[in-house]
Amino acid sequence: MKYIELFLALDLLAKYYPRYYSHELISLAEDVFKWLNNELPEDSSTLAYLKSCFSSPTEAWKAIWQEIQLMAGPHLHPN
């Protein structure tokens, strides 16, 4: 994954995807970024949830990136 691809995909989704800002995937991505940067307290329910779903922040980010690509795909490659 390239950083610029992420920005392009998120920019397209923000412009064309309905309810982008309230989508649960975007909220999850923000939480994973916090997990990657060690910004979540150890007793956080968010951290407990993420650890129950993913074995590492890297695995979580890969899963989110795949979902973002699926959502942005039609906008990146129109027919």
N, C-alpha and C positions, 0 to 999 in steps of 0.2 A: 504494500500500500504506500502510495506517495502522499505526502502531506498536501500537495496542491490538488490532488484528486479528491481528497476529503473536502477541502474548501469549495471546490467546484460543485461537488455533489450536494453539499449543504446549502450552497447559494441557490442552486436550481430548486431544491426542495422548498426553501423559504419562499421562493417566488411563485412556484406552481403547485405545490402540494397543499391540498385543503387541510386546515387545522394543524399545520406544521408545528406551530409553537406549543400546542397542547398535546402533541403526540407523545405517547409513553416511551417510544424509542429514543427520542431526543432527551427526555428526562433521565432515562437510563444511561445514555451516553455521557451526560454531565456527571452523573454519579461515578461512572467508571473513570472519567478523567480525574475526579477527586481521589479515587482509590489509587490510580497510577501515581499521583503526586503526593500520596500520603497525607491528604488533607482531611480524611475522615477519622474521627476519634475511635479508639478501639472498642468503646462500648456503644457505638452507633448502631441503630437498628438497620440502617442502610448498608453498613459494612457487613453485618451479619447476613442480610439477605443476599448481597452479592457473593459472599463466600459460600452460601448454600447453593447458589446457582452455577458458579464458575470456580474452577480450581486456582485460577490466577488472574490478575488484571489483564495480562496479555491475551489469555484465552477469551476473556470477556470482550476485549476490544476487537478481536478478530470476528467474533460473532456479530457484534454491532456493525462493524464495517461491512460484512456480507449483507446484512439487512438494509443498510443505507444504500448499498449498490443496487439491490433489488428495487428499492423504492425509486431511486433516481434513474434507473436504466431507461425507462420509456422517455424521459425528458432529455437524457444525454444522447440517445440514438433514435430520434423520431423516424418514422417510415416516410 
